[in-house]
Amino acid sequence: MQNRSIIYFAGNSESGADKNSCMQRKKILFITGSLNQTTQMHQIASYLKGYDCYFSQLFADNPILKVAVKAGLTENSILGGVFKQQSEQYLKEHNLPNDYRAEVYGNNYELVVICTELIVPYRFKHTKTIFVQEGMTDPLSLWSRIVKQFDLPAYLASTSLNGSLNRCDVYCVASEGYKDKFSEGGTWRQKMVVTGIPNFDNAESFLHNDFKEKGHVLVATTDIRECYGVDNRKKFIKRCAQIARGRRLIFKLHPNENHARATREIKKHAPAGSLVHTNGNLNAMIANCSILITQFSSVVYLGMALGKEVHSYFDLGQLKKLLPVQNSGTSAKNIAEICTKYIEFSGTKQEFWQQLATYQPAVNKSAAKKSTIAA
């Protein structure tokens, strides 16, 4: 149980808030997941200074999933494992109140901002909800369609259905392309607004960095095997070497990967002199590279926005259509504005969706134009 004598509020300019004044303010819960999702939520909360913002790692109140979590069967997902550890460490380092499972502080929340709709706790059924897109979703497969057709738990289809389940009140998405994609998947178009998404909306800002390597070929791997998929890593490494054509390869491993195994494979199959990073500033590595090679990773969008030569398991033509808008980093502010409008709105959901139709988020037109450059 956390010490309740002092609470730090992400949306408050004061580090410690008076308990009596806090009771008068509306409360917002941000559901976190990966470190990327957690930093996105923190950025949004920083613009909500008139509200008390709390955070919780994604959790489930479904009895079956609760048993699975306790049994350690979800350690490779954002319900636990390294994702939960990194997220909660981030909250601690930034003095952000961790109301895990919404059970620490006894709060009643007027708004819940979530990073995934694959699992929406039942207790928020009657609470206002806003979905914030994190990045790309996994490819839609036959299995994904079966899961949706027969109303099986959506998380069984990995992230392929995320954004297309129509479970939240409002959807803040990365681009018009994703608005089309999620609409085709089943989410009502009138619920969605193109705000851009934090961490993927200002690629140019990463050009100013202190990463020493330049001109390298960067390989950003994916945790395919850890998510029970098939990944011929030897073949992939060999293909990376062919693309590099003698240039230095730098591998940045996914945080959820088995790092020891992945490192052994790279040392065995990659050209001599290849480097392996298990942590570090991936954005800076991308900004300084000459070629970016990915598998199923959202960071391909940063490479595309910077005009890099990119390689992906996804179709590059499709990625170009989905590319997140580049708005000089205003996405978090845009989403916070939607949060403010919705939490204060007293009408029906349908009436609020009518307002969304006329909402114009802040977008730097020159940056947005540049983001359409194909890799």
C-alpha positions as CSV (number, residue, x, y, z in Angstrom):
1,M,0.0,0.0,0.0
2,Q,1.4,3.4,-0.9
3,N,1.9,6.2,1.6
4,R,-1.2,8.4,1.2
5,S,0.0,11.4,3.1
6,I,1.5,13.0,0.0
7,I,0.2,12.5,-3.5
8,Y,2.0,13.8,-6.6
9,F,-0.3,14.9,-9.5
10,A,0.9,14.7,-13.1
11,G,-1.4,17.5,-14.1
12,N,-0.6,19.8,-11.2
13,S,2.1,22.5,-11.2
14,E,2.6,21.8,-7.5
15,S,4.5,18.6,-6.4
16,G,2.3,18.1,-3.3
17,A,-1.4,18.9,-3.4
18,D,-3.6,19.9,-0.5
19,K,-5.9,17.0,0.4
20,N,-9.0,19.1,0.8
21,S,-8.6,20.9,-2.5
22,C,-7.9,17.6,-4.3
23,M,-11.3,16.3,-3.3
24,Q,-12.9,19.1,-5.4
25,R,-11.1,18.2,-8.6
26,K,-12.2,15.7,-11.1
27,K,-10.0,12.6,-11.4
28,I,-8.6,10.9,-14.5
29,L,-7.0,7.5,-14.6
30,F,-4.5,6.7,-17.3
31,I,-4.0,3.0,-18.1
32,T,-0.4,2.3,-19.1
33,G,1.3,-0.7,-20.8
34,S,4.7,-0.6,-22.5
35,L,7.2,2.1,-21.7
36,N,6.2,3.8,-24.9
37,Q,2.5,3.8,-23.8
38,T,3.4,5.0,-20.4
39,T,5.4,8.0,-21.6
40,Q,2.6,8.9,-24.0
41,M,0.1,8.9,-21.1
42,H,2.5,11.1,-19.0
43,Q,2.8,13.6,-21.8
44,I,-1.0,13.9,-22.1
45,A,-1.5,14.2,-18.4
46,S,1.1,17.0,-18.2
47,Y,-1.4,19.3,-20.1
48,L,-4.3,18.5,-17.7
49,K,-3.4,20.8,-14.9
50,G,-7.0,21.3,-13.7
51,Y,-7.4,17.6,-12.9
52,D,-5.9,15.0,-10.6
53,C,-4.2,12.4,-12.8
54,Y,-3.4,8.9,-11.6
55,F,-1.9,5.9,-13.4
56,S,-2.3,2.2,-13.5
57,Q,-0.7,-0.6,-15.4
58,L,-3.2,-2.5,-17.6
59,F,-5.2,-4.9,-15.5
60,A,-8.1,-7.3,-15.9
61,D,-11.0,-8.0,-13.6
62,N,-12.0,-11.0,-15.7
63,P,-11.7,-14.0,-13.3
64,I,-9.9,-16.2,-15.9
65,L,-7.3,-13.5,-16.7
66,K,-6.8,-12.7,-13.0
67,V,-5.9,-16.3,-12.4
68,A,-3.6,-16.2,-15.4
69,V,-1.8,-13.1,-14.1
70,K,-1.3,-14.7,-10.7
71,A,0.0,-17.9,-12.3
72,G,2.6,-15.8,-14.2
73,L,1.2,-16.8,-17.6
74,T,1.0,-13.2,-18.8
75,E,4.6,-12.2,-18.2
76,N,5.2,-11.6,-21.9
77,S,2.3,-9.2,-22.2
78,I,1.7,-5.6,-20.8
79,L,-0.2,-7.2,-18.0
80,G,3.0,-8.0,-16.3
81,G,6.7,-8.9,-16.7
82,V,9.2,-6.4,-18.0
83,F,6.5,-4.1,-19.3
84,K,5.0,-3.7,-15.9
85,Q,8.4,-3.4,-14.2
86,Q,9.5,-0.6,-16.6
87,S,6.2,1.3,-16.5
88,E,6.0,1.3,-12.7
89,Q,9.7,2.3,-12.4
90,Y,9.0,5.2,-14.7
91,L,6.0,6.3,-12.5
92,K,8.2,6.1,-9.4
93,E,11.0,8.1,-11.0
94,H,8.6,10.8,-12.1
95,N,6.6,10.9,-8.9
96,L,3.4,9.9,-10.6
97,P,0.7,8.4,-8.4
98,N,0.4,4.6,-9.1
99,D,-3.2,3.6,-8.5
100,Y,-2.8,0.0,-9.7
101,R,-6.1,-1.7,-10.5
102,A,-7.7,1.6,-9.3
103,E,-7.6,0.0,-5.8
104,V,-4.9,2.1,-4.0
105,Y,-6.4,5.5,-3.4
106,G,-10.1,4.6,-3.4
107,N,-10.9,7.1,-6.2
108,N,-14.0,7.4,-8.3
109,Y,-12.8,8.4,-11.8
110,E,-14.7,10.7,-14.2
111,L,-12.6,9.7,-17.1
112,V,-10.3,6.7,-18.0
113,V,-7.7,7.1,-20.8
114,I,-6.6,3.8,-22.1
115,C,-3.8,2.5,-24.3
116,T,-5.5,-0.6,-25.5
117,E,-9.1,-1.7,-25.9
118,L,-8.2,-5.4,-26.0
119,I,-8.9,-5.5,-22.3
120,V,-11.2,-2.9,-20.8
121,P,-11.9,-3.6,-17.1
122,Y,-15.6,-4.2,-16.5
123,R,-15.6,-1.7,-13.6
124,F,-15.2,1.1,-16.2
125,K,-18.3,0.1,-18.1
126,H,-20.2,3.2,-17.0
127,T,-17.2,5.6,-17.0
128,K,-16.2,7.9,-19.8
129,T,-13.4,6.3,-21.8
130,I,-10.9,7.6,-24.4
131,F,-8.7,5.3,-26.4
132,V,-5.2,6.6,-27.4
133,Q,-3.5,4.8,-30.2
134,E,0.1,3.7,-29.3
135,G,1.5,2.9,-32.7
136,M,1.0,0.2,-35.4
137,T,-1.1,-2.9,-34.9
138,D,-0.2,-6.4,-35.9
139,P,-1.4,-7.6,-39.3
140,L,-5.0,-8.8,-39.6
141,S,-5.0,-12.6,-40.1
142,L,-7.5,-15.3,-40.6
143,W,-7.2,-16.1,-36.9
144,S,-8.0,-12.4,-36.1
145,R,-11.2,-12.7,-38.1
146,I,-12.2,-15.9,-36.4
147,V,-11.6,-14.3,-33.0
148,K,-13.8,-11.4,-33.9
149,Q,-16.5,-13.4,-35.7
150,F,-17.0,-15.7,-32.8
151,D,-16.6,-13.0,-30.1
152,L,-13.5,-14.7,-28.5
153,P,-11.3,-12.7,-26.2
154,A,-9.7,-10.0,-28.4
155,Y,-6.3,-10.4,-26.8
156,L,-6.0,-13.9,-28.4
157,A,-5.4,-12.1,-31.7
158,S,-2.4,-10.1,-30.4
159,T,-2.8,-6.4,-31.2
160,S,-4.4,-7.0,-34.6
161,L,-7.9,-5.9,-33.4
162,N,-6.7,-3.0,-31.3
163,G,-8.6,0.1,-32.3
164,S,-11.2,-1.8,-34.3
165,L,-13.4,-3.1,-31.4
166,N,-15.6,-0.1,-30.9
167,R,-15.4,-0.5,-27.1
168,C,-14.5,3.1,-26.1
169,D,-16.4,6.3,-26.3
170,V,-13.7,8.3,-28.2
171,Y,-10.7,7.3,-30.2
172,C,-7.6,9.5,-30.7
173,V,-5.7,8.2,-33.7
174,A,-2.5,8.8,-35.5
175,S,-3.7,9.6,-39.0
176,E,-6.5,9.6,-41.5
177,G,-5.1,6.3,-42.7
178,Y,-5.6,4.7,-39.3
179,K,-9.1,6.3,-39.1
180,D,-10.0,4.5,-42.3
181,K,-8.4,1.3,-41.0
182,F,-10.1,1.2,-37.7
183,S,-13.4,2.2,-39.3
184,E,-13.2,-0.7,-41.7
185,G,-12.4,-2.9,-38.8
186,G,-15.6,-2.0,-37.0
187,T,-15.1,1.1,-34.9
188,W,-17.7,3.9,-35.6
189,R,-16.0,6.6,-37.6
190,Q,-17.8,9.4,-35.7
191,K,-16.0,8.4,-32.5
192,M,-12.6,9.0,-34.0
193,V,-10.5,12.1,-34.2
194,V,-7.0,12.5,-35.8
195,T,-4.9,14.0,-33.1
196,G,-1.6,12.5,-33.9
197,I,0.1,10.3,-31.3
198,P,2.9,11.3,-28.9
199,N,6.4,9.9,-29.6
200,F,5.7,9.6,-33.3
201,D,4.6,13.1,-34.1
202,N,7.9,15.0,-34.2
203,A,10.6,12.8,-35.8
204,E,12.8,15.8,-36.7
205,S,13.4,16.5,-33.0
206,F,15.4,13.2,-32.7
207,L,18.0,14.6,-35.2
208,H,19.6,16.5,-32.3
209,N,21.2,13.7,-30.2
210,D,24.4,12.5,-28.6
211,F,24.5,9.0,-30.1
212,K,28.0,8.6,-31.5
213,E,27.4,6.1,-34.3
214,K,26.3,7.6,-37.7
215,G,25.6,6.1,-41.1
216,H,25.0,2.6,-39.7
217,V,22.3,0.2,-40.7
218,L,19.9,-0.1,-37.7
219,V,17.9,-3.3,-37.1
220,A,15.0,-2.9,-34.7
221,T,13.9,-6.4,-33.8
222,T,10.4,-7.6,-32.6
223,D,9.4,-10.0,-29.9
224,I,7.7,-12.4,-32.3
225,R,8.8,-15.6,-30.6
226,E,8.0,-14.3,-27.1
227,C,4.5,-13.7,-28.4
228,Y,4.3,-17.3,-29.6
229,G,4.9,-16.4,-33.3
230,V,7.4,-17.9,-35.8
231,D,10.6,-16.0,-36.4
232,N,13.4,-17.4,-38.5
233,R,16.0,-15.2,-36.9
234,K,18.9,-16.7,-38.8
235,K,17.3,-15.9,-42.1
236,F,16.4,-12.4,-40.9
237,I,20.0,-11.7,-39.8
238,K,21.4,-12.9,-43.1
239,R,18.9,-10.7,-45.0
240,C,20.0,-7.7,-42.9
241,A,23.6,-8.3,-43.8
242,Q,22.7,-8.4,-47.5
243,I,20.9,-5.0,-47.2
244,A,23.8,-3.5,-45.3
245,R,26.3,-4.3,-48.1
246,G,29.3,-4.0,-45.8
247,R,28.1,-1.1,-43.6
248,R,28.1,-1.6,-39.9
249,L,25.0,-3.3,-38.5
250,I,23.6,-2.2,-35.2
251,F,20.9,-4.4,-33.6
252,K,18.5,-2.8,-31.1
253,L,16.7,-5.6,-29.3
254,H,13.0,-5.4,-28.3
255,P,12.7,-5.0,-24.5
256,N,10.5,-8.1,-24.3
257,E,12.9,-10.3,-26.2
258,N,15.1,-13.1,-24.7
259,H,18.2,-10.9,-25.0
260,A,20.7,-13.7,-24.3
261,R,19.3,-15.9,-27.1
262,A,19.0,-13.0,-29.5
263,T,22.6,-11.8,-28.8
264,R,24.0,-15.3,-29.3
265,E,22.2,-15.6,-32.7
266,I,23.6,-12.2,-33.8
267,K,27.1,-13.1,-32.8
268,K,26.8,-16.3,-34.8
269,H,25.2,-15.1,-38.0
270,A,25.8,-11.4,-38.3
271,P,29.0,-9.9,-39.9
272,A,32.0,-9.3,-37.6
273,G,31.8,-5.9,-36.0
274,S,28.1,-5.8,-35.6
275,L,26.8,-4.2,-32.4
276,V,24.0,-5.2,-30.1
277,H,22.1,-2.8,-27.9
278,T,19.6,-4.1,-25.3
279,N,18.8,-0.5,-24.2
280,G,19.6,3.0,-25.2
281,N,17.9,5.8,-27.1
282,L,16.3,4.0,-30.1
283,N,15.1,7.3,-31.5
284,A,18.6,8.7,-31.7
285,M,19.8,5.4,-33.3
286,I,17.2,5.8,-36.0
287,A,17.9,9.5,-36.6
288,N,21.6,8.7,-37.2
289,C,21.2,5.6,-39.3
290,S,21.4,5.4,-43.1
291,I,19.0,2.4,-43.4
292,L,16.4,1.2,-40.9
293,I,15.3,-2.5,-40.9
294,T,12.3,-3.6,-38.9
295,Q,10.1,-6.6,-38.5
296,F,6.7,-5.6,-37.0
297,S,7.6,-2.3,-35.3
298,S,6.1,1.1,-35.1
299,V,9.5,2.7,-35.2
300,V,9.5,2.2,-39.0
301,Y,7.3,5.4,-39.0
302,L,10.1,7.5,-37.5
303,G,12.4,6.3,-40.3
304,M,9.9,7.1,-42.9
305,A,9.1,10.5,-41.5
306,L,12.9,11.2,-41.6
307,G,13.2,10.1,-45.2
308,K,15.3,7.0,-44.4
309,E,15.5,3.9,-46.5
310,V,13.3,1.5,-44.6
311,H,12.5,-2.2,-44.7
312,S,9.6,-3.8,-42.9
313,Y,7.5,-7.0,-42.9
314,F,4.6,-4.7,-43.6
315,D,3.9,-3.3,-47.1
316,L,5.6,0.0,-47.4
317,G,2.8,1.4,-49.6
318,Q,0.3,0.7,-46.9
319,L,2.5,2.1,-44.2
320,K,2.8,5.4,-46.2
321,K,-1.0,5.7,-46.0
322,L,-1.0,5.0,-42.3
323,L,1.9,7.3,-41.4
324,P,1.3,9.3,-38.2
325,V,0.9,13.0,-38.8
326,Q,3.9,15.1,-38.0
327,N,2.7,18.1,-36.0
328,S,5.9,19.3,-34.2
329,G,4.9,17.4,-31.1
330,T,1.5,18.8,-30.4
331,S,-0.4,15.4,-30.2
332,A,-0.3,15.2,-26.4
333,K,-1.8,18.7,-26.1
334,N,-4.4,17.8,-28.8
335,I,-5.5,14.6,-26.8
336,A,-5.5,16.5,-23.5
337,E,-7.9,19.0,-25.1
338,I,-10.2,16.2,-26.2
339,C,-10.0,14.8,-22.6
340,T,-11.0,18.2,-21.2
341,K,-13.9,18.6,-23.6
342,Y,-15.2,15.2,-22.9
343,I,-14.9,15.1,-19.1
344,E,-16.7,18.5,-18.9
345,F,-19.3,17.6,-21.5
346,S,-22.8,17.0,-20.0
347,G,-24.7,15.9,-23.1
348,T,-25.0,12.4,-24.7
349,K,-22.2,10.5,-26.4
350,Q,-23.9,11.1,-29.7
351,E,-23.9,14.9,-29.1
352,F,-20.2,14.8,-28.2
353,W,-19.5,12.9,-31.4
354,Q,-21.1,15.7,-33.4
355,Q,-18.7,18.1,-31.8
356,L,-15.8,15.8,-32.8
357,A,-16.8,16.2,-36.4
358,T,-15.8,19.9,-36.3
359,Y,-12.8,19.6,-34.1
360,Q,-9.5,20.8,-35.7
361,P,-6.4,19.7,-33.8
362,A,-3.2,21.7,-34.0
363,V,-1.1,20.5,-36.9
364,N,2.1,22.0,-38.3
365,K,1.3,21.9,-42.0
366,S,5.0,21.9,-43.2
367,A,5.9,19.0,-40.9
368,A,2.8,17.1,-41.9
369,K,3.7,17.5,-45.6
370,K,7.2,16.3,-45.0
371,S,5.9,13.2,-43.2
372,T,4.4,11.9,-46.4
373,I,7.8,11.2,-48.0
374,A,8.0,7.5,-48.9
375,A,10.9,5.5,-47.8
